[in-house]
Amino acid sequence: QKFSGITLDRKKTFSTLCQIKTQHSPWGSAAPAAPACSLADVMSEQLATQLDEENNAFPALTEYASETTSDLMLAKMLQMQFDREFDDQLRREEKKFNGESKVSISFENYRMVHPYEDSDSSEDEVDWQDTRHDPYKADKPQTTPRRGFTGKGKNITTKHDAETCGRKNTARMDNFAPEVHVGDGLGMDLKLSNQVFNSLKQHCYSEQRRSARLHEKKEHSTAEQAVDPRTRLLMYKMVNAGVLENINGCISTGKESVVFHADGGSLEEQPVPDEVVLKVFKTTLNEFKNRDRYIKDDYRFKERFSKLNPRKVIRLWAEKEMHNLARMKKAEIPCPEVVLLKKHILVMSFIGKDHVPAPKLKDVVLNSEDMKNAFYQVLHLMQLMYQECNLVHADLSEYNMLWHEGKVWLIDVSQSIEPTHPHGLEFLFRDCRNVSTFFQKRGVSEAMSVYELFNAVSGLNIPVGAEEEAEFMAEIVALEKRNEDHVQKRGKKTFPVTCEDGDPPLKPDADD
């Protein structure tokens, strides 16, 4: 009982002391206990606190999202995030691919977001090259002062310094034509020597001239079965003016011209046939380079001939055929009738019927009597051309003679010349050889030899002798020489002229 009583007294005393300390605590009074609440209220409060903390953790995103209500903007934001993740993966693939190799391959071209587009990219991404701040880009070359050098003493640098000249030459590559690709040399501290730079410059100039020539040749040349833009414009103007109804297509092509078939229209001065041909003279001299020998010594065009201007030469060529056809028409030689001449396009009547051209003498099949008749017709036509028209065909063969309505028609007289030409008799002898050889091969027994045919056409009666061509040609050359001397001394022709071309020479057309 004694010990138990002592224990109870101590318990009372301890509780009393605790109350005294609680009431007189130096740290102040304790906070009142929170009132009791339900479990549902506790859970709602914790959820609200958690949401507030999450919103405070992403203030920028919350602010941006609150301002963005467009679906397009949200889609762009998602695409940008996807592109960044793709670039990160591409960068890892690049590091894995290159490894420790000294020569590395960049995947920059495959990036979705480049450094200058992505403002939020980290600064430690040094694998991507930003060309705006290229450390290898050469500085602008320093201009040399008027005195020709900079510096003093041992540090003098003249304008002939190798490095200075090299940098200047590299900067001068900017002046090259845009089509010349100079590569990445402008983005490096490249120094070109004068020899290398001069070689590059000369090569660029040569390529420019070659390109210009090819372009001009393509645009200003009449190709086979095709015409250049200028010729197409002239043909369109003829149709638009009513001279032609329409242009049907190409009939034939040769070394000097392209022939088209067309339906005739109307002209104020003269009627236009129902069917006509357009002879378009080619403006290139590649296939017929020696055409100048037929025109430069012709007194009708000698003063106007210019070998330096091909287009004017072609116009003279077309004008020459027009005048030759006019002479032949006056002598009633079967040939095309000239309708119109416009620059290098000659419009003539069509020899044929219903869009079908008359066949060439080499293609037509004739019996012996018709072939014999054709030979005598050709002989008569050659005599008329030489004696009445004062012309030598200069390209007469079975290819330039047509058979139509039982008659022989002569075409292609643009190269025809007068007998007073320095080579007129030589061209006549060549025509006689072609005609004699053709008819002899076709079995015409009445066909003359080349020497007899030449004398029959020219009327010169050169002795044949042993019928050696060398001796005969020597006599022809001697006659041409004497005739040329007469023309130079007396200024007149030795061969009589019985028919002159009544049409005055056309004035040269002005260049467009």
C-alpha positions, 0 to 999 in steps of 0.5 A: 500500500505504501508503494502504491500510494507513492506511485499514484501521487507521482502520476498526479504531480507529472500531469500537473507539471505538463499542464503548467508547461503547456500553458507557459511555453516559451515558444508560444501557444500551440495551434488549435487542432484541425476540425475533423472532416470526411474522407471525401473532403480530404481526397478532393483537397489533395486532388486540387493541390496536385493540379495546382502544383502541375499547373505551376510546374508548366507556366509557359505551356499553360499560358500558351495553351490558354491563348491558342484556340486554333486546331491548325496552331496545335497541329503545327506545335505537335508537328514541330515536336515530332520534327525535333524528335526526328532530328534527335534520332537522326543525329544519333544515327549520324554519330553511329554511322561516322564513328571515329572516322576522320572523314564524316558524312553529314545528314544535315540535308535530311533534317526536319528543323534546321538550327536557324529555324529552331530557336529553342535548339540547345547550344551543345548541338555543334554537329549541325553546320550553320552556314551563316557563321562559317568559320572557313569563309574567306574574308573580303580581300583587302584593297591595295592602296594606290602606292601599291604596297602595305606595311613597312620594312620586312612586312611590306606586302605588294599587290603581287603577293601570292596570297593577296592575288589568290584571294582576289582571284577567288573573289572575282569568280563571282563575276562569272556567268550564272551558268558557270558553277564555281563550286564551294570555293567561295566559302573557303579560304581559297587562293587561286593563282593567276594562271589557274584563274586566267584558264578558268576565265578563258574557259568560261568565255569560250563556253559562253560563245559556244552556247551562243552559237548553238542557240543562234544556230538552233533559232536562226537556221532552217533544218531539214523538213523544219523551219526556224521561227522567222520563217514560220512567222513569214508563212503565217503572215502569208496565210493571214493576208489571204495569199495562201489558204493553208499549208499542207505539208512538205513535198521534198527536201534538198541541200538548199531548200525545203518545198511545201505544198499549199492551197492558193488564195488571192492577190490584188495584182495577179491571180493565185493558182489553186495549188502552189508550192513554197520553196523555203531556202535553207539559211545554213550553209553546211550542206551547200558551202560552195553556193557562193561560186554561183552568185559572186561572179554574176554581174547581176548580183556582184555588187550586192554579194556579201559572204559575211552575211548568210541571210542576205546571201540566201535572199539573193539566192531566192531572188536569183531563181525568181529572175531566172524563172521570169526569163524562162517563162518569157521564152515559153519554157515549161517551168513553175510560174512565180507568184510571190517572193518574200525574203527567202520564201519563193511562192510558185505554181504547183506542177502536179494535180490534186496534191500529187506532184509530178514525178521526176524524170528518173522515176517515171516509166516511159516507153521507148518513143516517149523517152526519145521524145523526152530527149529531144525536148530536153535538147530543145529546152537547153538550146532555148535557155542558152540562146534565148534566155542567155542562161546555163542551168548549171545543175541539170540532171534527171533529178531536176526535170519533171514529167507532166502532161507529156512534157518535160518541165525544168525546175531548180534554177536558183544556181543558173548562171549566164554563159559569161560567168567565169565557169559558165562553159564548164557548168554547161559541159557538166549538164551535157554529160548528165543528160547524155549519160541518162538517156544513153542508159535508158536506151535512147539510140538517138542520144548524142555524146557529151561533146556533140550535145555541148556543140549543139547547145552552145553552137561553138563547134569545138573540134572533137578530135580523138574525143578526149575529155582533157583536150575538150576541157582545155578548149573550154577553159581557153574560151572562158579565159578569153571571154573573161579578158574581154569582159574586163577590158571592154566591159561587155559580153562576148556572147550575144544576148537575145533576151533580157530579164524584164523584171528590175532587180529587187531592193534588198529587204531590211533586216527584221 
